[in-house]
Amino acid sequence: MSISGQKTTDTTRRGTKEDGDLPPRERLVRAASRLFYYEGVRAIGVERLIAEAGVTKATFYRHFAAKDDLVVAYLLTKDAYYKEVAEPLAAGHPPAEALDLIFEAIAEHARERGFRGSPFLNAAAEYPDADHPVRALVTSHRNWIRTLFQGLLTRLGHADPDSAAGALLMLYDGAMAAGYLDDTTAAHKTLLDAVRLIRSGD
């Protein structure tokens, strides 16, 4: 299981037999998670989602008024899983160690087979309207990350936790992009060195 909340295997991309035992809404969200992440939101139509989830069109529209509502549901599952990974680390470790562990998890995630960057940044790139509900959810997720970093840096006694949290958020974004585009081994060391430099205040 990755920090994104989805196994990155060929079986996952196709779905599993167990998906057929799930309620229709969850099957749709799981299908959306596979297809939107690997192929892009705009590339996937409602008919494809219906076929992948094994539901009827009437069932789709019973749960989601439009495809964009399913995009929001998909991102909400990602948001929930990131929180399930990061918040226990923040609460259960000294702040410096917690920051290192959170970024270590991000680095490991970026090294997984099938990694395609941040689902939130990917979705934001497909929704240019800053007032769209998808963008609002992306903003909410990023605000949560920033607040998490601010809290840890404040506990650490950092001289400027707000500015440092912004730097860590930019580093997080960059790590997601570099994990997809660059050599992951080199990016791993660079990422962790940068985290330690920022949190130290040097």
Secondary structure, DSSP 8 states (H G I E B T S, - for coil): --TTSS--SHHHHH--GGGGGS-HHHHHHHHHHHHHHHH-STT--HHHHHHHHT--HHHHHHH-SSHHHHHHHHHHHHHHHHHHHHHHHHHHS-HHHHHHHHHHHHHHHHTSTT--S-HHHHHHHH---TTSHHHHHHHHHHHHHHHHHHHHHHHHT-S-HHHHHHHHHHHHHHHHHHHHHS-HHHHHHHHHHHHHHHHHT-
